[in-house]
Every structure is written in C-alpha cells, then in structure tokens.
Amino acid sequence: MKFDKAKRAASLDLATDRDVARARTVVGRIMKEQDAKVLMQTRFVTAVSEIARNAVRHGGGGTMEVYLLPGGRIGVECRDEGPGIADVEAALTDGFSTINSMGRGLGGAKRLSELFIIETMPNEGTTIRMTSRLRGGR
Amino acid sequence: MKSAAIYPVEGVLLVSIQDDITDTDILDLQDELSTKISEMDAEGVVIDISALDIVDTFVGRVLAQLTAIARLLDAETFVVGMRPAVAMTLVELGMYLPENRTALNLTHALSKMRDTASE
C-alpha cells in the first residue's frame, strides 16, 4: 500500500513533542473538514498521536504526510530514520516497551486504524502507513 | 503559553488541561500538582479533561500516575468531562483507568467527594 495517487492534505516535521501535539491538531482538523464522524476522528487521531510520539522518541524524529484517499478514507504515512524496530511482532504486543513507556502505543495504533503497515530496517528507520474511514465501520 | 492550569476551589485542586498539551507540559503538571497537593493539604483533585479531543496511552498513563501520587498524599482524584468517544477509544486501547474515579462534571465530583467525606 502506497499513497502515491492520493491527494496530500498536509506534510509535517516531527522533531519534538510540540510537533506531536501539532500532528494531532492537523489530522483532527482535516478529518473535521471532511465531516468525519466524531468517533472515527477520536480513534484515528489517537493512533496518529501514538505513532508520531514513537517517531520522535524512538526514531529520532521524522516526517508525517496526511492523504485524502478515495472511498471516504484518510491515510497517514509516518517516516523516521531511526534504529528501526528489531522485533515488530513484540513491539505490537500490549505491554512491550523498550524505554519504560507503557507499551500499548504501537499495538493501540494498529487496533484503532483500518489498515496498518510497518516497514522497518535495522539502522535505516521505520515507516508506518495507516488508514481510517471517515464515517462508519472500520 | 501554559497548557494546564491549577486552581484551588473549596479545598480541592481543580486542574484544567488544554487540548494542545504536550508530553513535557503534562509531566511538568504532574510535578506542580504533587507539590501543590502537599503544600495546600488538599483533600481532593479534580482533573477536567473536557477540552481534550483525545486521550492516548501516554496521557492515560499520566492520569493514572497522578491519581496514585495524590492517593499517597491523602487526596482523592476525580477525572471529569471525559468525552464519550474518548471513553470508547480508551477501552479499545485496554486502558480502563481502574484507579481513577470519574464524574461527569466538577459539580458531580465535588458532591461525590463530600459524600465520601461524610461517610
């Protein structure tokens, strides 16, 4: 899954926790403009917050692109050039944490999104793409 | 600009959290609140999250920690103003906040606190 043909709605740098807050605000505003349902918006913005924080804390910062997808969907691509995730399956398990954070973040983001794809390579970084419907269903 | 403010109201500390709060701000809040509870000998803490569009795992964890810290300092914590969509999302994340007492708003929290105190 790539978002090549989708319409890009925003592009953000993720360097500090202020940028994480901004990512939440921007994605929330875009979904609101698209008349998204409140629950879909709450779930997806929560997922965005988790992956943006991961990019800042674990990935040494990164970028986030927001796309409007066909079929009433929104997509987010979050890219960092950090150390990568050694064991993706473990990282998606509730309770797993490498730096004493709570360890529900990545698994939570996966659960709250419709599609959730991680590409990661040791020492090259991590890219997460995830989507949500704007209205109804998952 | 501060993204959280603490006000003393009738022996209770009312904490209002703004929507754009960062992880750093919320950790600062945790420090400041712990100090104020002790200084003021507050009997309770009411954390108003009605301005928050979302509560993610980090904020959820800090709310749980604030409650635990307040309890050790002999103050009871209520979380008020949680939006329905936030509650649904937290449950999906497996974050049930079992330590937090919740109330719909400040008035309800204060009256629940008085009820507990008079028991």
Interface residues (C-beta under 8 A of the other chain):
Chain A: T16 D17 R18 V20 A21 R24 T25 G28 V38 L39 Q41 T42 R43 V45 T46 S49 E50 R53 D94 S101 M102 R104 G105 G108 R111 L112
Chain B: D19 D20 I21 T22 D23 T24 D53 I54 V55 D56 T57 F58 G60 R61 R83 A85 V86 M88 T89 E92 L93 G94 M95
